[in-house]
Amino acid sequence: MGVTPTAQTETSAPSRAAPPTEPVFVPPMPRTLEETGLSPALLADLALKILYNAGYLTGGQLSERLRLPYTGVTEAILDFLKREQLVEVQGARGVGEQAYQYALTARGRDRAREALDRSQYAGPAPVPLSAYTVAMRRQSHKGTRVTPRVMRQALSHLVLNDRVFHKIGPAINSGTSIFLYGPPGNGKTSVAEAIGHRVFEGAIYIPYAVEVGGFIIKVFDEVNHEPLPNHRSGQTGVLKIPADARWIPIRRPFIVSGGELTLEMLDLTWNEVSRYYEAPLQMKANGGVFLIDDFGRQQVRPRDLLNRWIVPLEKGVDYLTLHTGQKFEIPFEALIIFSTNLNPRDLVDEAFLRRIRHKIEIPDPTPAEFREIFRRECQARGIPYDDQALVYLIQEWYIKRRRPLRAVHARDLLAHIQDIASYFNVSPTLSKELIDRACEAYFVEMGGAPAASPPAKTG
């Protein structure tokens, strides 16, 4: 069996099959301070910090920075700050109260500095943990159901035999965890990416930040989260339903971590300078897929890493702890995919493997599968495909040398052929000379081999 993306590397993300569907959940816009779920003191401090950093803002601009509606919410915050003589009006930049321009008073600047000493977070207003929990449960990936037809469409860019193909769909429908294993270079990462990018095509809302015990946890990550194109804050869908702008609609996340993963990365990260938290990877992956690539090559023991996932996988909840010692529960709504090219029995014992429900081997491709992979890659690169040339490649560089076929070899060898052809200013073809040069450059041959002559110019 072989797997390879067409004209893509094993680790590149396959293109999205279609624009994501509308989110099934839309957070309602708060109309009052109470409906934000936050304390007036927290909102007042946040407004002071934003004004301190900006110098002065209109009421409408402050509303946009807070991601809260002006009427009923931001205006109530400003009314409180004015009563406390923490802000003052310094003119107007238009008509209406939203156009009034505000600046901090001397007392307000002192209060803002005190607030910044406690936390330098000055972004969109957070949402309470209770609202986050409800939203993640309603947007769970476990509602995703696939059929053979859906899977064929999503995995059409991969070469898969039926035995492996029909194991992937039930694993996705289980909504629990998947263990992909097999020799390196056969597309385990490509399968995981296809699940994350082409099967989980829906959109979800996530908050910019969550408030727990008076502390801010930043959730939205510009690197790992992909906002919906043409997103307008506070609106969603064709009907432009008013939404809470503290939430941002994104494609279901696909988070990847490899050998760099440590247990600390699965806990809250406290920044001593900015004094707020960064959400752990599994929290950022909620509603989507969390791929742990190169499992077994992390700095932490595989047993310890799997121990960390026992409760989340079985109970659907995870427990995090603030630096104050306060422990709290968050929903665990990510599909976990483990991928390794090591022998699973060398990593963990049978009891641990039983906790991972679906285990799928991605073995070496058969000659027929390798031929299809090679043909697709030739087509994608504009290199004329030649069956006899492939026979020569397999006979001389695989069978004679007892070398196993790997799905990724097609992509890599053809890339070498293009590089060599470019250097010698010849057309990239499947000539014996170019094949030999590519293989000599790609494979490690003990003892060496005589150098091939420069390829003859063609075309």
Phi, psi and omega in degrees: 000139177224152178225131172204143174284150175282123177057030177222152175283166182297332184257004178274151182281128176294153181295150179293139182291324183195163176301146182292151177288163180297146178301145178280347182232133176235116180294126183291143180289130178289141180253344181222169176300320182298323183288347175288338182077008183246157179286145176302327180296318180296317180293322178296315179299318181296318178296319179297318180294320179296316179293323179298317181288327185273334184095299175203150180213154170282165177301321179294321179293320177297321177301318180294320180294322180283342187060037178234146179297149179288308184293124175087340184237289181298322179295327178291322177297315180294323177300317179296315181296325178291318179298324180276003180058041178259338176226161177217153179278131179235057178100190181217153180240033180160201182255139177099161184296329180296339182271353178297138181260129185246147173220159180282144170279175177301319178295321179295322178294322177297315179295322180295319179296322177297318179294321179292330176294327179283320179197133179270005178297125180219043180256201179304148179301140179284175172246153179290154181303322181298320179292321178298317181298313179299316183296317181292324177295319182287338182251023184303143175293345183292350175280352180286127177232129182242156177234169177306322180295316179297318182292322179296323178291318183289328185251021183297337181277358180249152175260109184228139172277162187298326183299315179284317182306315185279001171269333185289316182302307177301326179296319178295316181296335180293330179068017184254268182211155181227138178243109178260129180217163181146176182301157180292151173083014181252008169099022178299316179295323179296321177296314180298319180294323178296322177296313184289323187263332188244336177269311179275075187267354184288172177247149177223163173260133171233153179279153172297323182204159179236142178256129177223120177058031180086356179256153182258133174244114180282124184254310183295131185234116183298335181279316188263347181247139182247103179298152177295141178296147178061024179291133174246126183305127175090001178226152177207148172075172182296326183276359180054052179293130179299127180237155176293115185287357173286351178249146180237131178282130181227164168293149178308130189289151172229101185257132181238133172222138183246228184295345181280352185295133174233165178297328180297330181288349179262006175243168176301140177254114181266125177264114185293336180277305182280339175061046165213170187260151167255133182295146176289166186301318183292333177287322177291335181273354182307134181089357183219223186238138174240109180264122172259097185275157180052042180302133182103348179252010177285165178290341179265149180296141179306321180299317180293322180293317179292324176302324180296335185261356186301306182295312179302318182291324184272327186254343182075018177224156175231155181240128179240159184228130174285161180292348176280350182102349179292126179255139181216163186253137173235154177290145176246099187234039178247142172279117181269128176240120173263137179227130182211150171254013175265160178292121183306324182287344174277347183266310183217165180275175185298325181298321179289320181297330179296333181288340176264111194294315187247119179243122187234121178273134174250091186278181177296150178288150171286164176305321180294320179291321178297322178300316180293320177298314182296318180297315179298318182292322176299314180299317181293329184264357180074027178258125181302127180280142181221115182299318182294325178295322178293321176301316178299314180302311183293318182294311187281323189251356177238299185296310182297330183258007180053042181261131179287147174288140174233139183301322184289342182300324181300311180299313186290318181293320179292327175295320176297317179300318178296318180297315182293317180298321178296320181296317181271003178059047176234165178286138177289118178224173178266049176286157179299323181298313181291322178298314181297316180297318180297316181292322178297325180282332187268314184271148176269113181250115178290133178097342176078174180210153180299140182292141179283153177288156177302140181293146178288144179291139178233161177065000000 
